[in-house]
Amino acid sequence: MKIFLASPRGFCAGVQRAISIVEKAIEKFGAPVYVRHEIVHNQAVVSRLREKGAVFVEDLEEVPLDSVAIFSAHGVPTAVYTQADSRKLVTIDATCPLVKRVHSSVKRHDKNELQIILIGHLGHPEVVGTMGQLGEGEMILVEKPEDVWKLEGVNENGLAYTTQTTLSIEETKDIIAALRQRFPKIKGPEKGDLCYATTNRQQAVTEMAKLVDILLVIGSANSSNSNRLRELGARMGKPSYLIDGPADVREEWFRGVNNVGISSGASAPEDLVQDVVKWIQGKFPGTLAEDYVILEENVHFSLPEILNTAV
């Protein structure tokens, strides 16, 4: 049997930055530091940071006054910044810069008096944060192409759209096509606001899936981009499984299998990928693994200035 490892895979620059922010905040301010929502959607990452002194909360009311509070990579509504100020918290924003770019687009469209449609998944923290850049009810959410045709009371001559950054290429394309068909004057980026990591990982899986019999995606169940990778493999007719690590793997999946494809979501640590490889090699001696590389990523985001200055 042979294992193909999709490349790029795993941590993107935004996730690496967010994790580093928590680690360095603990080093600088001491434990505990409080993180609003899981810093990224991966159980292993969250557990490891919790062991170092991070406390994860869903509401800043759970954070003691004058404490250090970190906002997750998914971004937060503007009201959260106001709440943090009222509680006199030392805040560090770990929002991914590419999500911040979407927030800026939303504010720019609003300033230009355009009604905004957001393509995304209801309830996802990134969607909550993006919609929270404006007042309640000011932005319209669509999740699938059919939603576009059900829209009522929109300003057809003053519309703009943006997208959640972690959607699949295909679902985004179909929704944008529906928007442009119904509202020819709508403004927005041709391919949406998908981040480079989402696009690159999906493209790597698309190419690799042609060579394999099954696909394993390392990532947690609440990770949007990891779910999209598994769905992509399934759409290509490959048995596809989303797993947190080797404990989730089942030996029966490999019956009659010659080639295994492995990828990982943008918030999944590489050591979990290697642990899965070792599990397979332990069960099936002689199995070889090699990287299937479609491109190299060289993106880096700097840390907030507060972590570079003395206490």
Contacts in CASP RR format, 6 or more apart in sequence:
PFRMAT RR
TARGET T0000
AUTHOR 0000-0000-0000
METHOD contacts of the structure
MODEL  1
MKIFLASPRGFCAGVQRAISIVEKAIEKFGAPVYVRHEIVHNQAVVSRLR
EKGAVFVEDLEEVPLDSVAIFSAHGVPTAVYTQADSRKLVTIDATCPLVK
RVHSSVKRHDKNELQIILIGHLGHPEVVGTMGQLGEGEMILVEKPEDVWK
LEGVNENGLAYTTQTTLSIEETKDIIAALRQRFPKIKGPEKGDLCYATTN
RQQAVTEMAKLVDILLVIGSANSSNSNRLRELGARMGKPSYLIDGPADVR
EEWFRGVNNVGISSGASAPEDLVQDVVKWIQGKFPGTLAEDYVILEENVH
FSLPEILNTAV
1 254 0 8 1.000
1 257 0 8 1.000
1 258 0 8 1.000
1 259 0 8 1.000
1 260 0 8 1.000
1 280 0 8 1.000
1 284 0 8 1.000
1 286 0 8 1.000
1 287 0 8 1.000
2 258 0 8 1.000
2 259 0 8 1.000
2 260 0 8 1.000
2 287 0 8 1.000
2 288 0 8 1.000
2 289 0 8 1.000
2 290 0 8 1.000
3 259 0 8 1.000
3 260 0 8 1.000
3 261 0 8 1.000
3 262 0 8 1.000
3 277 0 8 1.000
3 280 0 8 1.000
3 287 0 8 1.000
3 288 0 8 1.000
3 289 0 8 1.000
3 290 0 8 1.000
4 208 0 8 1.000
4 211 0 8 1.000
4 212 0 8 1.000
4 259 0 8 1.000
4 260 0 8 1.000
4 261 0 8 1.000
4 262 0 8 1.000
4 289 0 8 1.000
4 290 0 8 1.000
4 291 0 8 1.000
4 292 0 8 1.000
5 261 0 8 1.000
5 262 0 8 1.000
5 263 0 8 1.000
5 273 0 8 1.000
5 277 0 8 1.000
5 289 0 8 1.000
5 290 0 8 1.000
5 291 0 8 1.000
5 292 0 8 1.000
6 201 0 8 1.000
6 204 0 8 1.000
6 205 0 8 1.000
6 208 0 8 1.000
6 261 0 8 1.000
6 262 0 8 1.000
6 263 0 8 1.000
6 292 0 8 1.000
6 294 0 8 1.000
7 204 0 8 1.000
7 291 0 8 1.000
7 292 0 8 1.000
7 293 0 8 1.000
7 294 0 8 1.000
8 197 0 8 1.000
8 200 0 8 1.000
8 201 0 8 1.000
8 204 0 8 1.000
8 294 0 8 1.000
8 295 0 8 1.000
8 296 0 8 1.000
8 297 0 8 1.000
9 201 0 8 1.000
9 204 0 8 1.000
9 262 0 8 1.000
9 263 0 8 1.000
9 264 0 8 1.000
9 265 0 8 1.000
9 268 0 8 1.000
9 270 0 8 1.000
9 273 0 8 1.000
10 201 0 8 1.000
10 218 0 8 1.000
10 263 0 8 1.000
10 264 0 8 1.000
10 265 0 8 1.000
10 266 0 8 1.000
10 267 0 8 1.000
10 268 0 8 1.000
10 269 0 8 1.000
10 270 0 8 1.000
10 273 0 8 1.000
11 19 0 8 1.000
11 266 0 8 1.000
11 267 0 8 1.000
11 268 0 8 1.000
11 269 0 8 1.000
11 270 0 8 1.000
12 195 0 8 1.000
12 196 0 8 1.000
12 197 0 8 1.000
12 266 0 8 1.000
12 297 0 8 1.000
12 299 0 8 1.000
13 197 0 8 1.000
13 297 0 8 1.000
13 299 0 8 1.000
13 300 0 8 1.000
13 301 0 8 1.000
14 73 0 8 1.000
14 96 0 8 1.000
14 97 0 8 1.000
14 98 0 8 1.000
14 197 0 8 1.000
14 266 0 8 1.000
14 301 0 8 1.000
15 40 0 8 1.000
15 73 0 8 1.000
15 96 0 8 1.000
15 266 0 8 1.000
15 267 0 8 1.000
16 301 0 8 1.000
17 73 0 8 1.000
17 94 0 8 1.000
17 96 0 8 1.000
17 97 0 8 1.000
17 301 0 8 1.000
17 302 0 8 1.000
17 303 0 8 1.000
18 39 0 8 1.000
18 40 0 8 1.000
18 72 0 8 1.000
18 73 0 8 1.000
18 94 0 8 1.000
18 96 0 8 1.000
19 39 0 8 1.000
19 40 0 8 1.000
19 45 0 8 1.000
19 49 0 8 1.000
20 303 0 8 1.000
21 39 0 8 1.000
21 70 0 8 1.000
21 92 0 8 1.000
21 94 0 8 1.000
21 303 0 8 1.000
21 304 0 8 1.000
21 307 0 8 1.000
22 33 0 8 1.000
22 35 0 8 1.000
22 39 0 8 1.000
22 49 0 8 1.000
22 52 0 8 1.000
22 54 0 8 1.000
22 70 0 8 1.000
22 94 0 8 1.000
23 49 0 8 1.000
23 52 0 8 1.000
24 303 0 8 1.000
24 307 0 8 1.000
25 33 0 8 1.000
25 68 0 8 1.000
25 70 0 8 1.000
25 92 0 8 1.000
25 307 0 8 1.000
26 33 0 8 1.000
26 52 0 8 1.000
26 53 0 8 1.000
26 54 0 8 1.000
28 307 0 8 1.000
28 311 0 8 1.000
29 68 0 8 1.000
29 90 0 8 1.000
29 311 0 8 1.000
30 53 0 8 1.000
31 52 0 8 1.000
31 53 0 8 1.000
31 54 0 8 1.000
32 53 0 8 1.000
32 54 0 8 1.000
32 55 0 8 1.000
32 67 0 8 1.000
33 53 0 8 1.000
33 54 0 8 1.000
33 55 0 8 1.000
33 67 0 8 1.000
33 68 0 8 1.000
33 69 0 8 1.000
33 70 0 8 1.000
34 54 0 8 1.000
34 55 0 8 1.000
34 56 0 8 1.000
34 57 0 8 1.000
34 62 0 8 1.000
34 63 0 8 1.000
34 67 0 8 1.000
34 68 0 8 1.000
34 69 0 8 1.000
34 70 0 8 1.000
35 49 0 8 1.000
35 54 0 8 1.000
35 55 0 8 1.000
35 56 0 8 1.000
35 57 0 8 1.000
35 69 0 8 1.000
35 70 0 8 1.000
35 71 0 8 1.000
35 72 0 8 1.000
36 57 0 8 1.000
36 58 0 8 1.000
36 59 0 8 1.000
36 60 0 8 1.000
36 63 0 8 1.000
36 69 0 8 1.000
36 70 0 8 1.000
36 71 0 8 1.000
36 72 0 8 1.000
36 76 0 8 1.000
36 80 0 8 1.000
37 56 0 8 1.000
37 57 0 8 1.000
37 58 0 8 1.000
37 72 0 8 1.000
37 74 0 8 1.000
37 125 0 8 1.000
38 46 0 8 1.000
38 56 0 8 1.000
38 72 0 8 1.000
38 222 0 8 1.000
39 45 0 8 1.000
39 46 0 8 1.000
39 49 0 8 1.000
39 54 0 8 1.000
39 56 0 8 1.000
39 70 0 8 1.000
39 72 0 8 1.000
39 73 0 8 1.000
39 94 0 8 1.000
40 46 0 8 1.000
40 72 0 8 1.000
40 73 0 8 1.000
40 267 0 8 1.000
41 220 0 8 1.000
41 222 0 8 1.000
41 223 0 8 1.000
41 224 0 8 1.000
41 226 0 8 1.000
41 267 0 8 1.000
42 219 0 8 1.000
42 220 0 8 1.000
42 223 0 8 1.000
42 267 0 8 1.000
42 268 0 8 1.000
42 269 0 8 1.000
43 220 0 8 1.000
43 244 0 8 1.000
44 220 0 8 1.000
44 244 0 8 1.000
44 245 0 8 1.000
44 268 0 8 1.000
44 269 0 8 1.000
44 272 0 8 1.000
45 267 0 8 1.000
45 269 0 8 1.000
46 56 0 8 1.000
50 56 0 8 1.000
54 70 0 8 1.000
57 63 0 8 1.000
60 69 0 8 1.000
60 80 0 8 1.000
60 83 0 8 1.000
60 84 0 8 1.000
60 87 0 8 1.000
60 89 0 8 1.000
63 69 0 8 1.000
63 87 0 8 1.000
63 89 0 8 1.000
65 87 0 8 1.000
65 88 0 8 1.000
65 89 0 8 1.000
66 88 0 8 1.000
66 89 0 8 1.000
66 90 0 8 1.000
67 89 0 8 1.000
67 90 0 8 1.000
68 89 0 8 1.000
68 90 0 8 1.000
68 91 0 8 1.000
68 92 0 8 1.000
69 84 0 8 1.000
69 89 0 8 1.000
69 90 0 8 1.000
69 91 0 8 1.000
69 92 0 8 1.000
70 91 0 8 1.000
70 92 0 8 1.000
70 93 0 8 1.000
70 94 0 8 1.000
71 80 0 8 1.000
71 91 0 8 1.000
71 92 0 8 1.000
71 93 0 8 1.000
71 94 0 8 1.000
71 95 0 8 1.000
72 94 0 8 1.000
72 95 0 8 1.000
72 125 0 8 1.000
73 94 0 8 1.000
73 95 0 8 1.000
73 96 0 8 1.000
73 99 0 8 1.000
74 95 0 8 1.000
74 96 0 8 1.000
74 99 0 8 1.000
74 124 0 8 1.000
74 125 0 8 1.000
74 126 0 8 1.000
74 129 0 8 1.000
75 93 0 8 1.000
75 95 0 8 1.000
75 96 0 8 1.000
75 99 0 8 1.000
75 100 0 8 1.000
75 103 0 8 1.000
75 125 0 8 1.000
75 126 0 8 1.000
75 129 0 8 1.000
75 130 0 8 1.000
76 95 0 8 1.000
76 129 0 8 1.000
77 128 0 8 1.000
77 129 0 8 1.000
77 131 0 8 1.000
77 132 0 8 1.000
77 133 0 8 1.000
78 132 0 8 1.000
78 133 0 8 1.000
79 132 0 8 1.000
81 91 0 8 1.000
84 91 0 8 1.000
90 306 0 8 1.000
92 304 0 8 1.000
92 306 0 8 1.000
92 307 0 8 1.000
93 304 0 8 1.000
94 304 0 8 1.000
95 103 0 8 1.000
96 165 0 8 1.000
96 195 0 8 1.000
96 301 0 8 1.000
97 301 0 8 1.000
98 165 0 8 1.000
98 193 0 8 1.000
98 195 0 8 1.000
98 196 0 8 1.000
99 126 0 8 1.000
99 130 0 8 1.000
99 165 0 8 1.000
99 195 0 8 1.000
101 193 0 8 1.000
102 130 0 8 1.000
102 162 0 8 1.000
102 163 0 8 1.000
102 165 0 8 1.000
102 193 0 8 1.000
103 129 0 8 1.000
103 130 0 8 1.000
103 133 0 8 1.000
105 162 0 8 1.000
105 193 0 8 1.000
106 116 0 8 1.000
106 118 0 8 1.000
106 130 0 8 1.000
106 133 0 8 1.000
106 134 0 8 1.000
106 139 0 8 1.000
106 162 0 8 1.000
107 133 0 8 1.000
107 134 0 8 1.000
109 116 0 8 1.000
109 160 0 8 1.000
109 162 0 8 1.000
109 187 0 8 1.000
110 116 0 8 1.000
110 133 0 8 1.000
110 134 0 8 1.000
110 138 0 8 1.000
112 160 0 8 1.000
113 158 0 8 1.000
114 155 0 8 1.000
114 158 0 8 1.000
114 159 0 8 1.000
114 160 0 8 1.000
114 187 0 8 1.000
115 140 0 8 1.000
115 154 0 8 1.000
115 155 0 8 1.000
115 158 0 8 1.000
115 159 0 8 1.000
115 160 0 8 1.000
116 134 0 8 1.000
116 138 0 8 1.000
116 139 0 8 1.000
116 140 0 8 1.000
116 159 0 8 1.000
116 160 0 8 1.000
116 161 0 8 1.000
116 162 0 8 1.000
117 139 0 8 1.000
117 140 0 8 1.000
117 141 0 8 1.000
117 142 0 8 1.000
117 151 0 8 1.000
117 154 0 8 1.000
117 159 0 8 1.000
117 160 0 8 1.000
117 161 0 8 1.000
117 162 0 8 1.000
117 179 0 8 1.000
117 186 0 8 1.000
118 127 0 8 1.000
118 130 0 8 1.000
118 131 0 8 1.000
118 139 0 8 1.000
118 140 0 8 1.000
118 141 0 8 1.000
118 142 0 8 1.000
118 161 0 8 1.000
118 162 0 8 1.000
118 163 0 8 1.000
118 164 0 8 1.000
119 141 0 8 1.000
119 142 0 8 1.000
119 143 0 8 1.000
119 161 0 8 1.000
119 162 0 8 1.000
119 163 0 8 1.000
119 164 0 8 1.000
119 167 0 8 1.000
119 172 0 8 1.000
119 175 0 8 1.000
119 176 0 8 1.000
119 192 0 8 1.000
120 127 0 8 1.000
120 141 0 8 1.000
120 142 0 8 1.000
120 143 0 8 1.000
120 163 0 8 1.000
120 164 0 8 1.000
120 167 0 8 1.000
121 127 0 8 1.000
121 143 0 8 1.000
121 164 0 8 1.000
121 167 0 8 1.000
121 224 0 8 1.000
122 141 0 8 1.000
122 143 0 8 1.000
124 164 0 8 1.000
124 224 0 8 1.000
126 164 0 8 1.000
126 165 0 8 1.000
126 166 0 8 1.000
126 224 0 8 1.000
127 141 0 8 1.000
127 164 0 8 1.000
130 139 0 8 1.000
130 162 0 8 1.000
130 164 0 8 1.000
131 137 0 8 1.000
131 139 0 8 1.000
131 141 0 8 1.000
132 139 0 8 1.000
140 151 0 8 1.000
140 154 0 8 1.000
142 148 0 8 1.000
142 151 0 8 1.000
142 175 0 8 1.000
142 179 0 8 1.000
144 171 0 8 1.000
144 175 0 8 1.000
145 174 0 8 1.000
145 175 0 8 1.000
145 177 0 8 1.000
145 178 0 8 1.000
147 175 0 8 1.000
148 175 0 8 1.000
148 178 0 8 1.000
148 179 0 8 1.000
148 182 0 8 1.000
149 178 0 8 1.000
149 182 0 8 1.000
151 182 0 8 1.000
154 183 0 8 1.000
156 183 0 8 1.000
156 185 0 8 1.000
157 185 0 8 1.000
158 185 0 8 1.000
158 186 0 8 1.000
158 187 0 8 1.000
159 183 0 8 1.000
159 185 0 8 1.000
159 186 0 8 1.000
159 187 0 8 1.000
160 186 0 8 1.000
160 187 0 8 1.000
160 188 0 8 1.000
161 176 0 8 1.000
161 179 0 8 1.000
161 186 0 8 1.000
161 187 0 8 1.000
161 188 0 8 1.000
161 192 0 8 1.000
162 188 0 8 1.000
162 189 0 8 1.000
162 192 0 8 1.000
162 193 0 8 1.000
163 172 0 8 1.000
163 176 0 8 1.000
163 189 0 8 1.000
163 192 0 8 1.000
163 193 0 8 1.000
163 194 0 8 1.000
164 193 0 8 1.000
164 224 0 8 1.000
165 193 0 8 1.000
165 194 0 8 1.000
165 195 0 8 1.000
165 198 0 8 1.000
166 194 0 8 1.000
166 195 0 8 1.000
166 198 0 8 1.000
166 224 0 8 1.000
166 225 0 8 1.000
166 228 0 8 1.000
166 266 0 8 1.000
167 194 0 8 1.000
167 198 0 8 1.000
167 224 0 8 1.000
167 228 0 8 1.000
168 202 0 8 1.000
168 228 0 8 1.000
168 231 0 8 1.000
168 232 0 8 1.000
169 191 0 8 1.000
169 194 0 8 1.000
169 198 0 8 1.000
169 199 0 8 1.000
169 202 0 8 1.000
169 203 0 8 1.000
170 232 0 8 1.000
170 235 0 8 1.000
171 228 0 8 1.000
172 191 0 8 1.000
172 192 0 8 1.000
172 194 0 8 1.000
173 191 0 8 1.000
176 190 0 8 1.000
176 191 0 8 1.000
176 192 0 8 1.000
179 186 0 8 1.000
180 186 0 8 1.000
196 297 0 8 1.000
196 299 0 8 1.000
197 225 0 8 1.000
197 266 0 8 1.000
197 297 0 8 1.000
197 299 0 8 1.000
198 225 0 8 1.000
198 228 0 8 1.000
198 266 0 8 1.000
200 294 0 8 1.000
200 295 0 8 1.000
200 297 0 8 1.000
201 225 0 8 1.000
201 229 0 8 1.000
201 263 0 8 1.000
201 265 0 8 1.000
201 266 0 8 1.000
202 228 0 8 1.000
202 229 0 8 1.000
202 232 0 8 1.000
203 294 0 8 1.000
204 263 0 8 1.000
204 292 0 8 1.000
204 294 0 8 1.000
204 295 0 8 1.000
205 215 0 8 1.000
205 217 0 8 1.000
205 229 0 8 1.000
205 232 0 8 1.000
205 233 0 8 1.000
205 263 0 8 1.000
206 232 0 8 1.000
206 236 0 8 1.000
207 292 0 8 1.000
207 294 0 8 1.000
208 261 0 8 1.000
208 263 0 8 1.000
208 292 0 8 1.000
209 215 0 8 1.000
209 232 0 8 1.000
209 233 0 8 1.000
209 236 0 8 1.000
209 238 0 8 1.000
209 261 0 8 1.000
210 236 0 8 1.000
211 259 0 8 1.000
211 261 0 8 1.000
211 292 0 8 1.000
212 238 0 8 1.000
212 259 0 8 1.000
212 260 0 8 1.000
212 261 0 8 1.000
213 238 0 8 1.000
213 239 0 8 1.000
213 256 0 8 1.000
213 257 0 8 1.000
213 258 0 8 1.000
213 259 0 8 1.000
213 260 0 8 1.000
214 238 0 8 1.000
214 239 0 8 1.000
214 240 0 8 1.000
214 241 0 8 1.000
214 253 0 8 1.000
214 254 0 8 1.000
214 257 0 8 1.000
214 260 0 8 1.000
214 261 0 8 1.000
215 229 0 8 1.000
215 230 0 8 1.000
215 233 0 8 1.000
215 238 0 8 1.000
215 239 0 8 1.000
215 240 0 8 1.000
215 241 0 8 1.000
215 260 0 8 1.000
215 261 0 8 1.000
215 262 0 8 1.000
215 263 0 8 1.000
216 240 0 8 1.000
216 241 0 8 1.000
216 243 0 8 1.000
216 249 0 8 1.000
216 260 0 8 1.000
216 261 0 8 1.000
216 262 0 8 1.000
216 263 0 8 1.000
216 276 0 8 1.000
217 226 0 8 1.000
217 229 0 8 1.000
217 230 0 8 1.000
217 240 0 8 1.000
217 241 0 8 1.000
217 242 0 8 1.000
217 243 0 8 1.000
217 262 0 8 1.000
217 263 0 8 1.000
217 264 0 8 1.000
217 265 0 8 1.000
218 226 0 8 1.000
218 243 0 8 1.000
218 244 0 8 1.000
218 245 0 8 1.000
218 262 0 8 1.000
218 263 0 8 1.000
218 264 0 8 1.000
218 265 0 8 1.000
218 268 0 8 1.000
218 272 0 8 1.000
218 273 0 8 1.000
218 276 0 8 1.000
219 226 0 8 1.000
219 242 0 8 1.000
219 243 0 8 1.000
219 244 0 8 1.000
219 245 0 8 1.000
219 264 0 8 1.000
219 265 0 8 1.000
219 267 0 8 1.000
219 268 0 8 1.000
219 272 0 8 1.000
220 226 0 8 1.000
220 244 0 8 1.000
220 267 0 8 1.000
220 268 0 8 1.000
221 227 0 8 1.000
221 242 0 8 1.000
221 244 0 8 1.000
223 265 0 8 1.000
223 266 0 8 1.000
223 267 0 8 1.000
223 268 0 8 1.000
225 265 0 8 1.000
225 266 0 8 1.000
225 267 0 8 1.000
226 242 0 8 1.000
226 264 0 8 1.000
226 265 0 8 1.000
226 266 0 8 1.000
226 267 0 8 1.000
226 268 0 8 1.000
227 242 0 8 1.000
229 242 0 8 1.000
229 263 0 8 1.000
229 265 0 8 1.000
230 240 0 8 1.000
230 241 0 8 1.000
230 242 0 8 1.000
231 240 0 8 1.000
232 240 0 8 1.000
233 240 0 8 1.000
234 240 0 8 1.000
239 253 0 8 1.000
241 248 0 8 1.000
241 249 0 8 1.000
241 253 0 8 1.000
243 249 0 8 1.000
243 276 0 8 1.000
244 272 0 8 1.000
245 272 0 8 1.000
245 275 0 8 1.000
245 276 0 8 1.000
246 272 0 8 1.000
246 275 0 8 1.000
246 276 0 8 1.000
246 278 0 8 1.000
246 279 0 8 1.000
249 276 0 8 1.000
249 279 0 8 1.000
249 280 0 8 1.000
251 283 0 8 1.000
254 260 0 8 1.000
254 280 0 8 1.000
254 283 0 8 1.000
254 284 0 8 1.000
260 280 0 8 1.000
261 292 0 8 1.000
262 273 0 8 1.000
262 276 0 8 1.000
262 277 0 8 1.000
264 270 0 8 1.000
264 272 0 8 1.000
264 273 0 8 1.000
277 289 0 8 1.000
280 287 0 8 1.000
281 287 0 8 1.000
281 289 0 8 1.000
END
